[in-house]
Amino acid sequence: MPTGPFINAAAIIGGAVAGATLGGKLPERVRANLPTLFGLLSVGLAFITIPKVANYAPVSLAAVIGTALGEWIGIENGFAKLAAAARTFADKLIPAKDGMPAETFIENYVSLVILFGFSGMGIFGAMHEGMTGEPSILYIKAILDVFTAAIFAISLGVMVAFIAVPQMLVQCTLFFLASLVIPLATPEMRADFAACGGLIMLATGLRIMGIKPFPVANMLPALVLVMPLSHFWTVYIA
């Protein structure tokens, strides 16, 4: 049962409702500084998962090849085009919040859909729970998302709560797909998968904090490559 995706969705809904109703009372300095803290928490989670690596060489190889593949495919550019297309469609469905231009509202809203539904932590967390039954990563994401949703709902309104629907669909799909891998995965493969996800969460945290704009979306193919590479490394090299 995919516990993490449901908890994560509930966090977004709760945060959005709280932000839309009570967010105006939150000091501006708190709104400005919380995202930096979220990035730091993502970095801290990476430091927990990376040291559990079984073989760092295949993890490194997966990260390099996966990122190169993502750059070649243009995953982040694809997200940008998707956002532009969705903005045009959403402009016909979602009215602008009072005091905010419609174009700004749609742009922020679509960007938030991508942030919640297709983040490296969410994708890795759903796959990790599907393979191990451990939802802790999505629990941590839920803690971050409840505050993020609240902050954005101050300006975008309760419509932020509806983002929980596509996010839950994405995470549940990844959960069930990853569960099919369990009979084929060794403990070493799972450890290397977790370490690879840790690298992506580290990149995500540094990007949120504005330290380095890593192409996090382009790094996601590494999660597909790392387990086969880990198996090959363990059987034929290590």
Disulfide bonds with the S-S distance in Angstrom:
none
